[in-house]
Amino acid sequence: MKMSVNKETAYRVRKKLKAILPLVLLLLILLYVLSVIFYPEWYKKIYSSADAENIAEYSEKYDFNLHFIDVGKADCILIDAGGKYLLVDSGTSDSKDLILNYLRSAEITELDAVISTHPDSDHYGSFSYLSDYVDFKAFYMSEAESDSAQFDDLLDKLEKKEIPISFLYGGDELAFGNLKLEVLAPLTIYDDSNSMSIVMRCTFGNFTFLLTGDMSLDEIDDILGSGVDVRADLIKVSHHGSKTGTTEELLHAVGADYAVILCGPNSYGLPSAETLELIENSGALIYDTEESGNIIFSLDENGEIVIHTEY
């Protein structure tokens, strides 16, 4: 069949487009993958539900938000409980600007309580810097001994600012609005600072979560041996997922649906394979800041848990 010149030309163009289209799509996919690998910020901003730039939205939408801030292999946890704000640990000093920007994004200028679970630099590292920009109404700490000049300087600075400083022990209770904190440990004096970590069972409404610092095997034995209630919906896995901070007995007693690991690239092999296997066998769903970035657990108007991750 003979085509007209115009129809034949159009046919050839369509044929060429069909041949080129797969190559164009392949090129676009390649550019997308490369941009995510080498410039992930744009991807996070588009697809992240826990992007630090949008943190204030959570306080407006939810009455309760539990923020696990991604500060690498370190701990930093922000609790937003109906307008009461608590900061549990503050990562290393390298994270000071990141944490300050996070608090500013949440429009937080005052913290009702600041808690240092124990005097290790990857837990208290940014408190001194943050105290220059955010008002601390009270500072709580473990009685663990520290030979760190940096930690001593922090305490001197807080005293000069006339910020109340208190020790926390197992059996203590604190309340901030509708948030209740039951201190489960320390129960015994140990030389090791990890074994003196402040461990807290926190409750807001029908949501209960366990914050563990760098709780050790000795401290786990103390807590379980005391017979105290450790049941919780969520457990913050101790010591960045180290095998020295989690046991099968603990996970069984807690019965958590969620386990959050605060970790980042490290040379210690954390989180350990043994810990991950124990958690998986317990049935808890694992969230890891190294994999998910910032992680936020919120409660909606029906008291249901809503989970947001950065990526």
Secondary structure, DSSP 4 states (H G I P E B T S, - for coil): -PPPHHHHHHHHHHHHHHHHHHHHHHHHHHHHHHHHHH-HHHHHHHH-SS-GGGTHHHHHH-SEEEEE---SSS--EEEEETTEEEEE----GGGHHHHHHHHHHTT--EESEEEESSS-HHHHTTHHHHTTTSEES-EEE-------HHHHHHHHHHHHTT--EEE--TT-EEEETTEEEEEEE--S--SSSGGG--EEEEEETTEEEEE-TT--HHHHHHHHHHT-----SEEE-GGGG-TTS--HHHHHHH--SEEEE---S-SS-PSPHHHHHHHHHHTPEEEEHHHHSSEEEEE-TTS-EEEEE--
